[in-house]
Amino acid sequence: MADVFFTDEQKTLKNKYRELVAEHLIPRAREIDEHDRVPKDLLPKLTKEPIRLSALSVPKKFGGLELGQVEVGIIAEEVGYGYPAMIPLMEIAQLYSHVLLLGGTENQQKRFLSQLAEGKIGCYALTDEGPGSDPTRMKSTAKPDGDGFKIYGKKRLITFADLADLYAIFANEVPEKGAKGISAFIIEKGTAGLKLGRHVPYLGLLGHRAYELNLEGIYVSKENRIGGQGDGLKIALSVLSVTRISLSWGYIGLARAALEASIKFAKARQISNQPLSDYQAIRFKLAELATQIDAARMLAYRASVMADKKLVHRKETSMSKLACADVLIKSVDLAARIHAGYAGDKDYPVPVERYLRDAYSWISAQGTPEVQKLIIAREILL
């Protein structure tokens, strides 16, 4: 996408993060993938200076960067290009931040967002064991207990729960009300009853670590409930309507990396004494993919602008995520076909096999493509 859509400040930001990703992330990609861990010396660089993925949406008055969704998207594309498994580190900060930005009081925002600005990690525990993508059937409960609540339940696929200092947790305060009884709470690391469960081993996005989270009678005070009784699902869905945009930009980053790898290989690879890129069957596929990537990025850009203008963008966000996920899969699949036997070679300099693993492990984050279609259909068929 031509930079004509970006301001001078946004262009500077893009170049800055492209350089930071090239310096700090790309050289460590193979190491992270092989060990399925973020190196201890790298984590502070990601959450604090110079990259500060935890502070992107935190207001400046609490020490954050206070970036708009276009700026967050620009950064997400560069991180997705460099090593997409670090997008979840950025995303959980976005998810956690927006719970407080959308539902928190000034005092709650000051208490909890300032910690993110300092480099602490917040995570987002919405998905229950069982219901999965349907939070309306949430089984986790928050039972009144004195001046607070006792929370019981089991969450699954909670990203970076092992590294988190703060947890945004959703539980049903009034189960008989169903979805209208769900509330949101902030729980701090070390709270009794908050127990890390099984690490979920992934095919791709290694370094991003997801866990089951056991909630065994966690006591949380009323001061740590975000919003009122039953506001939780409304907050959760509003948050996802924002964070799915930056996830879309991340998909474009990896799609761009796969496309660039395909172009470079097709131009260098000789078949019958001419470059692979001279063959129409290859040229046309690359041309179509380049067009589709730019078109999908424009949908992400539209949703970002609408979010920054405080316009309703539920449909546009889901269109963005659907299109960007689709073009991501097309991009990594084409890279695998063009690289042929090299695509499965884990020692090959271009990690095409990792692109495949990462893409297929990633596209269902924050709602499968089918969930996005349901949202879009609901909006256009009103």
N, C-alpha and C positions, 0 to 999 in steps of 0.2 A: 504494500500500500504506500503510495507516495506520501512523503512527509508534509504535503501541502495542508493536511488536516491538523497538523500539530502546531502549537505555538512555539516560539523560539525556546521558551523555558522547557517545554515538553521534549523538544529535540535534544536539548542539553541533558535532560534527565535520561533519555534513552541512551545517549552516547556514554554517559557516566556509568549506567548499570551494565551496558554491554562490556565496557572495560572491566568493571568489577567482576562480572561473571567470568570473563576470559582469564582474569588474574587469579581468582580465588576458587572458582567452582569447577570449571572445565578440567583443569589439571588434576583434580581430585576425584573425578567421576568414576574412573575404573576402580580406584581404591574403595570408594563408598559402595559401589555395586558388589564388589567381591566380598566385603566384610559385612554388608547390610547394617552399617553403622555410620552415623555422622562422626567424623574424627573429633576428638575432644578439643583440639586446637582450632578447628574450623567453626564449631558451633557459636562461640562468642562473636566471631566475625559476621555470622549470618544474622544473629539476633541483636547485636550491638553495632558499634562502628566496625567497618564502614558501610555495611549493607543494610542493617536495621530492619529486617523483614517483620519483626514484631511490632514496629512502631509506625507503620505506614499510614494507618487510619486514625491513630491516636491524636486528639487535638493538641495543638501547640501549647496550650495553657497547662497541659499535663505532661509536657516534655516530648510529645510525638512530632511526626512530620506533617500530619493533617493533609494528606494528599487526596485529591479527588479520584473518582473511579477511572477516568482516562489515564491518569498518572500511574495508578496502581496496576492497570492493565498493561501499560508500557513495560513496567518492571516485570510483571508476570510473564510476558512474552520472552523477555531476555533470560529469565531464570528457566523457563520451560525449554528454551533452546539449549541452554548450557547443561542442566541436569534436572529433569522434571520432578524427580523424587523430592526435591527441596521446595517445590510449589506447595505441597501439603503443610510444610512448616510455615509458609507465608499464609496459607489459607486458614489454618486454625487460628492464627492471630487475627485474621479478618473476621472469622466467625465469632470468636470470643469478643472482639472489640465492638462489633455491631450489636451484639446482645445488649451491651451496656449503653451504646450510643442511641439505640432505639427505645430501650425500656428502663434504663437506669436513672436514678436521681443524680443531681450534681455531686452529692457526697459519695455515692457509690462509684460514679465515674472517676472522681478524684482518687479514691482508695485503690481501685483495681486497675484502671487504665494507666496510671502513673507507673505501676509496677511493670507493665508491658514496655513502656517507654524506656525503662531502665534495662531491658533485655530479658526479663523473665518471660516464660512461655505459658500461654493460656490455651486450653483445649476445649473442645465442644462435644458434649455427650448428649446427643439426641436419640440416636438409633438404639432401640431396644432389642434384646434377644427375642427373636420370633417375628414381630411385626415388620421389621426392616424398614422399607421405604414408606410404610403406612403408619406415621406417628399417631394417628387418631386412635389406634388400638394399643397405645402405650400401656405397659403393665407396671412400670416403675411407679411407686407411690410415695407421697410425702404426707405423713400422718402428723397431725398437730401434737405437740409435746411441749407443755409449758409456754415459754416465750418464743418457741420456734417449732421446728419440725424434725421428725425422724424419717430419713429417706431409705427406702428399700428397693432393690431391683438389680438388674443386670444389663449393662450396656455392651454393645459389640462394635468392632471396627472403629475404636476411638484412637485417632491418630496422635502419635507422640504422647500418649498418656503416661509413658515412663519418664518423660522429661518435663512434664508440665508442673508448673508451680500453682496454677489456678485452673479451676474447672467450671465451665458453664454447664450445668446439669439440668435436664428437664425431667419432671416427675409429675404424676397426677395427684393433685391435692384433694380433688373431689371426684373419685372414680365413678360415682353414679351419674356424673354429668358428662362422662366420656371425654371427647376432645375439648370441651369447654371447661374442664376441670384441671387441665395441664398448666403447671406454673414453671417458672425458670428460677434457678438458684445459682449463686456463686459459692463454690466450696474451695477451701485452700488446702494445699498439699500438707499431709501429715494429720489431717482430721481423722479421728478414730472411726473405723468402719469403712473407710475408703480404701479398697484393696485392688491392686493390680492383678488381673487374671491372666489368661493364656495369651501369649504373643501369637498373632495370626501370621504365619509365614506366607509371603506373597510371591507370585511368579515374577513380577516386575516392581518398579518403583522401589527398589531396594535402598535402604537407608531411611526411607519413610517406614516407620514401624507402627503397626496397628495392634491394639490390645482389646481384650475383654476387660470390663471394669465392673467390679462387684461393689454394690452399695448395700452394706450390711448394718443398717440402723445408724446412718450418719446423722449426727445432730447438726442442724444449721439454724441460726437465729433468723428472726423475721427481718432483721436489717439486711440479710443477704438474699432475700427474695427480690428478684428483678421484676418490676411491674406488680400488678395486683394479682389476686387469685384468679386463675384461669386465663391469664394473659400469655402463657408460655407458648402455645402453638402459634398464635398470631405473631409473636416476636420471632419464633423460629422460622416461620415461612417468610417473613419480611427480610430476615437476615439472609436466607438462601437466595432470595430474589436479587440481592446485591452481590453476594460472593460467587454465585454462578457465573457472573460476568467475568471476573478476573480469572476464574478457572478456564473460561473459554479462550481468553488470551494465552493462557499457558498451553492449551492444546495447540494453538497456532504456532507457538514457539517450537514445539517438538515437530509439528508438521513441516515447518520451515527447515529445520535441521535435516529431516529425512529427504526433503526435496533437494536441498543443496547437495547432499551426499549423492543423490541419484544423478543430478546434472553433472557433477564432477566425474563420477565413475563412467557415465555414458559417453562423455567427451574423450576420456582417456582409453577406454576399452576398445580394442580393435577386433572386428569380426570381418573376415574376408577382405583384409587390408583397408578397411575404412572404419571410422569411429561408430560405435553403437548409436550415437546420437544422430547419425546421418539417416538412419532407418525411420521411415514415416511412422511405423508402429510404435516406436519409442518417442519420437518427437511430439506426436500428437498427444500421447498420454501425459508427457511433461507439460505441454502447453495447457491442457485441460486442468491439470492439477494446480499449476501456478495461478490460473484464473479462479479456481474454486477456493484456494487459500485466501486470496485477496478478497473475494466476495464474503467469505465467512468472517474475516477480520473486520470487514465493514459492518457486519451485523453486531459484532462485539463492540465496535466503536459507537454504533448507534445506541445500544443499550447503556453504555458507559455515559454518554452525553445525557441521555434521558435521566439516569440516576443522579448525575451531578446537578441537573435542573430540577430535581425533586418531582419528576413526572412519574406517573404509574408506568411501570415497565415490566410487569410480570410476563406478558406474552413475548415481548421483545428479548427479554433475558433467556427464556426457554428456547426461542428460535436461535439465538446466538449459541447457546450450549449445544443444541442439537446439531446445528450446521458445523460447528467447530469440531465436535466429536466425530462426525461423519468424515470430514476432510482429513482429520488426523489418521483415522484408520486407512483411508485411501492412500495417504502419503506413505505410511510405513509399509503397507502391502506392496505398493509400487517399488519402493526401495528394495524390498526383499526380492521381488521378481527381477529387477534390473541387476542387482548384485549376484543373483543366482546362487551358486555354491558358496560364494564369499559371505552371503547373508547369515549363514549358520556358524561361521568361524568366529569363535569368541576371542581369538587372538588378532583378528583383522583390525587394522587401525581405526576404521569407522565402525562403530558398534551397532550395526543394523539389527542384529539379534536382540540387543537391549532395547532399541527403539520399538520393536515388535512387542517385547514383554511389557515395556512401560505403557504403551498405548492401550493394550488390551486390559491391563490392570487398572487403568485410570478412567476410562470413559464413563463408568457408572458412578463415579464420585458425586456426591450431592444430588443423586437422582439419575436413574438410568435414562438412556435415550427414549425409552417408552414412557417414562414418567414425564419427560419434557413434551412428548406428543400429547399426552393427556391434558397437560396444562394449556398447551396451545389450542387444542380442540375445544376445551371448555371456554376459552376466551373468545374464539371466533364464532362459536355457536350459541352465544348468549341470546 
